[in-house]
Amino acid sequence: MAMVGLFWITADAVYVGAPPGTEGRGARLTEKGVEAGAAGDHRTWTWEELRSASVEGAPVRGASRRRLALAVEAVLTAALGGTGEPPEMLLRLETASGSEELPVHSAAVGAYDEEEFTLSQNLLARFVDGEASPRTLTAWGAIAGDTSPKRPERQALLRKWTGG
C-alpha cells in the first residue's frame, strides 16, 4: 500500500485517506464511483450522479512549517506514549439531492503537504467530471509496491494524473 496525496493506493483499491479500520468506516474510489461503509451501512454514488467531491478538515501544512510540525509531532507522540486515533476528515459529496459527508481517517503522518492536498482535490474533481479514473491509480499501485514515494515523486504523480 502506498500513499500519494489524499489517496491510499493498492493494486486493488483507492481510498480517500486511510483504508477502513476495524469500525469499517472509509471511502473507496472505484471506476464507477464512491463506495462507503460503516457499521453495516454500505452506500454507493456513481461519478455521474455526483456534482462535486472534496475533502474538508484534512490536516494540511505549508512547506515552511513542515520541519517544525514534524519535530513537534515527534515530541508529543513520545510524551503521550503513542499515536492514538488518526485525525478525522470529511469527504463531502454533492449530488442533485444535497450533500453527504463521509468521515474518513487521515493517512498522513502529521499532516498533508499543501501542494499535494490541492492536487488531490483537483484529481477528485477530475474523477467527478469523467476526465480521470481511479483505475489509473490502481494500475500504478500494481507496479509501485508497498512503499509510498517521496514527496517530489508524489507531487509529480498527482500532476500527471490531473493532466498538469
N, C-alpha and C positions, 0 to 999 in steps of 0.2 A: 504494500500500500504506500502511496506517495501523496504528498500534499502539494498542490500548486494553487496559490491564491486561496480563495474560499473553498476550494474543492478537494475532497479526499477521493483519490482515484485508484481503482484496481483494474484488473483485466476484465472484470465482470460488472463493475458498478461505478457510478459517480455520485457522491454525496455532497450536499452543501454542509460545510462544517464536518464534524466527526460522524462516523457511521453510527447507526443506532446502538445504544448501550443496552444494559440489562433491562431498562424500562421500555425499550423498543421505540423510543422517540427518535425520529430522524427524518430527513428528506432526501430521497433518492431521485436523481435525474435520469430519465431514460430517453430513448429516441422518440417515444410517444408523448412524454410529458413528465409530470412530477408525481411521485408516489410518497405518501406519508403514512406512518402508522404509529400509534401509541395505545398501549393497553387494549389491544384487540380491535381498535378502530382504524381500519385501513381505508385510505381515501386516495383518489387519483384526480388529476387535472390534465387534460391534453394541452399541448402547446397552442393549438388553435383556439381553445376557449379562454386562454389567458391573455389579458391585455398588457400586463407587466408582471415582472418578478424582480424583487430586490431584497437585499439583506439589510436589516436595521439592527443597531445595538452591538455591532461587532467591535471587539477591541482593536483599535487601529492606532498606530503610532507613526509619526513623521520620521523621516530619515535622521533629522538632527537629534531626536530623542532616543534612538534605538539603543545605543550603548548604555545610557543611564537607566533606561527601563529594564534592560536585561540584568544589570547589576542589582538594582533594587529588587527585582523579582527573585533572583537567586538568594539574596539575603533573607527576604520574607519567607520564602519556601523553606529554607533551612531553619529559621526561627520558629516557624509554625509546625514543623515536623511533617511536612507532606504537601501535596499539591491540592488536595480537596477536589471539589467539583469544578469542571472547566466552566468558563464563563458561558452564559446563555445569550444567544442572539435570536432574531426572528427572521424567518423567510416570509416576506409579505407577497402574497399572490393576489393580483387584481383581476377580477372577472366581471362579466356584464352584470352579475347579480350582487357584486360587492367585493369586499376584501376578506382574505383569510390570512391569519398569522400562525405560522408553524414554528414552535420553539425548537431550536437545534443547538447543540453544543459547539462552541468554538473548537477547532482542531489546532489552532496556533499555540505555540509555546510563548506565552506572554501576550503578544498582540500581532495583528497582521500588518504587513508593510503597507503604507498608504497607497503607493502606486499599484501594488498587487490587488488591493481592495477595489480600487477604481476600475482596473482592467477586468476584474472578476464580475463587477456589476455590469460592465459593458458586455461581457460574454453572456451573462444571464439574459440581457436584453436581446442579444442576437439569437439565443435559443427561442425566445418568445416570438421574434419576428420571422423565424424559419431560416435565418441566414447562417446558422451554425447548429451543430448537433452534438449532444453528449457522446455520441458514438466516436467522434474524433478523440475525445479524452480517453475513453476505454481502449481504443486502438493504441494510443500512446502508452497507457498503463500496462498493456500486454507485453510491451517490449522494454519498458522502463525499469521493471523490477520493484523492489520494496523500499528503495531509498528515495527520499524526497530530494530533488535537485537543489542546488544552492540558489540564493536569491536572484542573481543575474539570469540564470537559465530559466527560473520560474517566470520571471518577467518577460523573457524572450518568447517562451511558450504561449503565455497569455496574449502577447501582441500578435503572434502568428494566428492563434485561434480566433482573435477578434478581427483579423484582417488588417491590423495596424502595423 
